[in-house]
Amino acid sequence: MRGIDTPVNQLRRQVFVEVAKVAYESDNVNNDIEAIPYKITPGDEPRFRESIYRERAVASERVRLAMGMCLRPQDKPVHITDGVEESNISEKYYEPPLMQVIPSACNFCEDNKYEVSNMCQGCIAHPCMEVCPRGAISQENGHAIINQSKCIKCGKCKAACPYDAISKKERPCSKACGVKAIGTDDQGRAKIDSNKCVSCGQCMVSCPFGAIADKSQIFQLIRCMKEGGEVIAEVAPAYVGQFGPEATPARVKAALKQLGFSEVHEVALGADIGAVAEAHHFANHVATGELPFLLTSCCPAWSMLAKTQFPDMIESVSSELTPMVATARSIKKKHPNAHVVFIGPCAAKKLEAMRTSVRSDVDFVITFEELSAMFEAKNIDPQTIEAQDAMHDATGAGRGYAVAGGVARAVTECVKEYYPDVEVKIEHVEGLAECKKTLMLAKAGKMNGCLIEGMGCPGGCVAGAGTNIPVNKAKQEVDKAVKASSKSLPPKELREIELD
């Protein structure tokens, strides 16, 4: 469904727009929050579900998540605005967990089940029956059927059917989760195991019922901006093309300024710093044999997977600052009292900004999807606004971080340029399931001497849960931005920049 403007996307955007309008305009937050579900689902006739009341119940939970609050319990009466006093602030607000299944929106999808469809021809060969190791398939009235009590879900019947008449039913959210964090609650609804979840958001964008959502910080950010303090935006490299084909970098910058940001910087600057630093790290620690391999750390979902499920490999995870953090620190050096807002494609960055092990210097994180809603709430069109000066903070190497393989490519080019005697082997992997396989190979000694780039989202940052356009189109836009860059590589001295 990526890149298709479905009703689920439209409902999400409408919630963000209405929450942003309340933050910008409301004199009575509680009353206006209560009214949002009725704006989203007006009238008496439901549009998508069997009942207007269920639609409003789902919308109410979406509003709470968009305010940064948790879902209400299912077994006791709790007002939609319960807890709003705590979230009605001008600083970062977060109630864990980040990703939540909205129970009233879940469709109770069956998971991991093989069924015979009406495509079955009742063929004489019946290979499905022949390959089934448990005798779970029989024929009745010229049609194959599967005895679910005997089926072990091996999939051999599906593979053998010449008519592709056997389907595997999987929850879309579960199928999209590369860390197997989605199970089933006692009611048959999807349930996220927060101990496994790395908050990549792929489950959220894969659910066709919009039953999974993350928490937003747009309400608190707008409150902060309204107070008149210095608020500076740092924009991830994947932003190009996200706000329409006519939204050039210069226009996006102008739109952000009109929205109230005092300055706008490219996160690709931090990527440049990271590329030079990781090239140095590889040349001095991996090429010398001190470390078996180097794992990139810019993708928080990938690094969280590595650190939590492969703790004995923590020393091989790059200790360099991520582009988000490096850029934020460079901003805070010049503007120590400013609030820094990371704007990007990634849901997991919201948690990275809150971690305590490494100071992030990021005060708020919002996605491109959420920024689009803020633009709409203020009637700002990044495609038609009068352009000002473009952004010139970074090189093509840093801007290329937005696509899968871009990090490894940038580091490799820096190694070749600044450490010409060092041979560099690269491996890049995308999607958390594939990431886990690669980490297992690395643990087994199959990746020694490699720079290993991991991206939690298939396609890289341009496929993040908070993006607005199709992945292939986003990749094309990033490639154009890389080629149009006045400099291809950052200077070697950038590694020595002081960000402590």
SULVEN-V728103 format. One record per residue. N is the residue number from 1. SS is DSSP state (@ for helix, = for strand, . for the rest). Layout:
n:N ss:SS
n:N ss:SS
//
This chain:
n:1 ss:.
n:2 ss:.
n:3 ss:.
n:4 ss:.
n:5 ss:.
n:6 ss:.
n:7 ss:@
n:8 ss:@
n:9 ss:@
n:10 ss:@
n:11 ss:@
n:12 ss:@
n:13 ss:@
n:14 ss:@
n:15 ss:@
n:16 ss:@
n:17 ss:@
n:18 ss:@
n:19 ss:@
n:20 ss:@
n:21 ss:@
n:22 ss:@
n:23 ss:@
n:24 ss:@
n:25 ss:@
n:26 ss:.
n:27 ss:.
n:28 ss:.
n:29 ss:@
n:30 ss:@
n:31 ss:@
n:32 ss:@
n:33 ss:@
n:34 ss:@
n:35 ss:@
n:36 ss:@
n:37 ss:@
n:38 ss:@
n:39 ss:@
n:40 ss:@
n:41 ss:.
n:42 ss:.
n:43 ss:.
n:44 ss:.
n:45 ss:.
n:46 ss:.
n:47 ss:.
n:48 ss:.
n:49 ss:.
n:50 ss:.
n:51 ss:.
n:52 ss:@
n:53 ss:@
n:54 ss:@
n:55 ss:@
n:56 ss:@
n:57 ss:@
n:58 ss:@
n:59 ss:@
n:60 ss:@
n:61 ss:@
n:62 ss:@
n:63 ss:@
n:64 ss:@
n:65 ss:@
n:66 ss:@
n:67 ss:.
n:68 ss:.
n:69 ss:.
n:70 ss:.
n:71 ss:.
n:72 ss:.
n:73 ss:.
n:74 ss:.
n:75 ss:.
n:76 ss:.
n:77 ss:.
n:78 ss:.
n:79 ss:.
n:80 ss:.
n:81 ss:.
n:82 ss:.
n:83 ss:.
n:84 ss:@
n:85 ss:@
n:86 ss:@
n:87 ss:@
n:88 ss:.
n:89 ss:.
n:90 ss:.
n:91 ss:.
n:92 ss:.
n:93 ss:.
n:94 ss:.
n:95 ss:.
n:96 ss:.
n:97 ss:.
n:98 ss:.
n:99 ss:=
n:100 ss:=
n:101 ss:=
n:102 ss:.
n:103 ss:@
n:104 ss:@
n:105 ss:@
n:106 ss:.
n:107 ss:.
n:108 ss:.
n:109 ss:.
n:110 ss:.
n:111 ss:.
n:112 ss:.
n:113 ss:=
n:114 ss:=
n:115 ss:=
n:116 ss:=
n:117 ss:.
n:118 ss:.
n:119 ss:.
n:120 ss:.
n:121 ss:.
n:122 ss:.
n:123 ss:.
n:124 ss:.
n:125 ss:.
n:126 ss:.
n:127 ss:@
n:128 ss:@
n:129 ss:@
n:130 ss:@
n:131 ss:@
n:132 ss:.
n:133 ss:.
n:134 ss:.
n:135 ss:.
n:136 ss:.
n:137 ss:=
n:138 ss:=
n:139 ss:=
n:140 ss:=
n:141 ss:.
n:142 ss:.
n:143 ss:=
n:144 ss:=
n:145 ss:=
n:146 ss:=
n:147 ss:.
n:148 ss:.
n:149 ss:.
n:150 ss:.
n:151 ss:.
n:152 ss:.
n:153 ss:.
n:154 ss:.
n:155 ss:.
n:156 ss:@
n:157 ss:@
n:158 ss:@
n:159 ss:@
n:160 ss:@
n:161 ss:.
n:162 ss:.
n:163 ss:.
n:164 ss:.
n:165 ss:.
n:166 ss:=
n:167 ss:=
n:168 ss:=
n:169 ss:=
n:170 ss:.
n:171 ss:.
n:172 ss:@
n:173 ss:@
n:174 ss:@
n:175 ss:@
n:176 ss:@
n:177 ss:.
n:178 ss:.
n:179 ss:.
n:180 ss:.
n:181 ss:.
n:182 ss:=
n:183 ss:=
n:184 ss:=
n:185 ss:.
n:186 ss:.
n:187 ss:.
n:188 ss:.
n:189 ss:.
n:190 ss:=
n:191 ss:=
n:192 ss:=
n:193 ss:.
n:194 ss:.
n:195 ss:.
n:196 ss:.
n:197 ss:.
n:198 ss:.
n:199 ss:.
n:200 ss:.
n:201 ss:.
n:202 ss:@
n:203 ss:@
n:204 ss:@
n:205 ss:@
n:206 ss:@
n:207 ss:.
n:208 ss:.
n:209 ss:.
n:210 ss:.
n:211 ss:.
n:212 ss:=
n:213 ss:=
n:214 ss:=
n:215 ss:.
n:216 ss:.
n:217 ss:.
n:218 ss:@
n:219 ss:@
n:220 ss:@
n:221 ss:@
n:222 ss:@
n:223 ss:@
n:224 ss:@
n:225 ss:@
n:226 ss:@
n:227 ss:.
n:228 ss:.
n:229 ss:.
n:230 ss:.
n:231 ss:=
n:232 ss:=
n:233 ss:=
n:234 ss:=
n:235 ss:=
n:236 ss:.
n:237 ss:@
n:238 ss:@
n:239 ss:@
n:240 ss:.
n:241 ss:.
n:242 ss:.
n:243 ss:.
n:244 ss:.
n:245 ss:.
n:246 ss:.
n:247 ss:.
n:248 ss:.
n:249 ss:@
n:250 ss:@
n:251 ss:@
n:252 ss:@
n:253 ss:@
n:254 ss:@
n:255 ss:@
n:256 ss:@
n:257 ss:@
n:258 ss:@
n:259 ss:@
n:260 ss:.
n:261 ss:.
n:262 ss:.
n:263 ss:=
n:264 ss:=
n:265 ss:=
n:266 ss:=
n:267 ss:.
n:268 ss:@
n:269 ss:@
n:270 ss:@
n:271 ss:@
n:272 ss:@
n:273 ss:@
n:274 ss:@
n:275 ss:@
n:276 ss:@
n:277 ss:@
n:278 ss:@
n:279 ss:@
n:280 ss:@
n:281 ss:@
n:282 ss:@
n:283 ss:@
n:284 ss:@
n:285 ss:@
n:286 ss:@
n:287 ss:.
n:288 ss:.
n:289 ss:.
n:290 ss:.
n:291 ss:.
n:292 ss:.
n:293 ss:.
n:294 ss:=
n:295 ss:=
n:296 ss:.
n:297 ss:.
n:298 ss:.
n:299 ss:.
n:300 ss:@
n:301 ss:@
n:302 ss:@
n:303 ss:@
n:304 ss:@
n:305 ss:@
n:306 ss:@
n:307 ss:@
n:308 ss:@
n:309 ss:@
n:310 ss:.
n:311 ss:@
n:312 ss:@
n:313 ss:@
n:314 ss:@
n:315 ss:@
n:316 ss:@
n:317 ss:=
n:318 ss:.
n:319 ss:.
n:320 ss:.
n:321 ss:.
n:322 ss:.
n:323 ss:@
n:324 ss:@
n:325 ss:@
n:326 ss:@
n:327 ss:@
n:328 ss:@
n:329 ss:@
n:330 ss:@
n:331 ss:@
n:332 ss:@
n:333 ss:@
n:334 ss:@
n:335 ss:.
n:336 ss:.
n:337 ss:.
n:338 ss:.
n:339 ss:=
n:340 ss:=
n:341 ss:=
n:342 ss:=
n:343 ss:=
n:344 ss:=
n:345 ss:.
n:346 ss:.
n:347 ss:.
n:348 ss:.
n:349 ss:@
n:350 ss:@
n:351 ss:@
n:352 ss:@
n:353 ss:.
n:354 ss:.
n:355 ss:.
n:356 ss:.
n:357 ss:.
n:358 ss:.
n:359 ss:.
n:360 ss:.
n:361 ss:.
n:362 ss:.
n:363 ss:.
n:364 ss:=
n:365 ss:=
n:366 ss:=
n:367 ss:=
n:368 ss:@
n:369 ss:@
n:370 ss:@
n:371 ss:@
n:372 ss:@
n:373 ss:@
n:374 ss:@
n:375 ss:@
n:376 ss:@
n:377 ss:@
n:378 ss:.
n:379 ss:.
n:380 ss:.
n:381 ss:.
n:382 ss:.
n:383 ss:.
n:384 ss:.
n:385 ss:.
n:386 ss:.
n:387 ss:.
n:388 ss:.
n:389 ss:.
n:390 ss:.
n:391 ss:.
n:392 ss:.
n:393 ss:.
n:394 ss:.
n:395 ss:.
n:396 ss:@
n:397 ss:@
n:398 ss:@
n:399 ss:@
n:400 ss:@
n:401 ss:@
n:402 ss:@
n:403 ss:.
n:404 ss:.
n:405 ss:.
n:406 ss:@
n:407 ss:@
n:408 ss:@
n:409 ss:@
n:410 ss:@
n:411 ss:@
n:412 ss:@
n:413 ss:@
n:414 ss:@
n:415 ss:@
n:416 ss:@
n:417 ss:@
n:418 ss:@
n:419 ss:.
n:420 ss:.
n:421 ss:.
n:422 ss:.
n:423 ss:.
n:424 ss:.
n:425 ss:=
n:426 ss:=
n:427 ss:=
n:428 ss:=
n:429 ss:=
n:430 ss:=
n:431 ss:.
n:432 ss:@
n:433 ss:@
n:434 ss:@
n:435 ss:@
n:436 ss:@
n:437 ss:@
n:438 ss:@
n:439 ss:@
n:440 ss:@
n:441 ss:@
n:442 ss:@
n:443 ss:@
n:444 ss:.
n:445 ss:.
n:446 ss:.
n:447 ss:.
n:448 ss:.
n:449 ss:.
n:450 ss:=
n:451 ss:=
n:452 ss:=
n:453 ss:=
n:454 ss:=
n:455 ss:=
n:456 ss:.
n:457 ss:.
n:458 ss:.
n:459 ss:.
n:460 ss:.
n:461 ss:@
n:462 ss:@
n:463 ss:@
n:464 ss:.
n:465 ss:.
n:466 ss:.
n:467 ss:.
n:468 ss:.
n:469 ss:.
n:470 ss:.
n:471 ss:@
n:472 ss:@
n:473 ss:@
n:474 ss:@
n:475 ss:@
n:476 ss:@
n:477 ss:@
n:478 ss:@
n:479 ss:@
n:480 ss:@
n:481 ss:@
n:482 ss:@
n:483 ss:@
n:484 ss:@
n:485 ss:.
n:486 ss:.
n:487 ss:.
n:488 ss:.
n:489 ss:.
n:490 ss:.
n:491 ss:.
n:492 ss:@
n:493 ss:@
n:494 ss:@
n:495 ss:@
n:496 ss:@
n:497 ss:.
n:498 ss:.
n:499 ss:.
n:500 ss:.
//
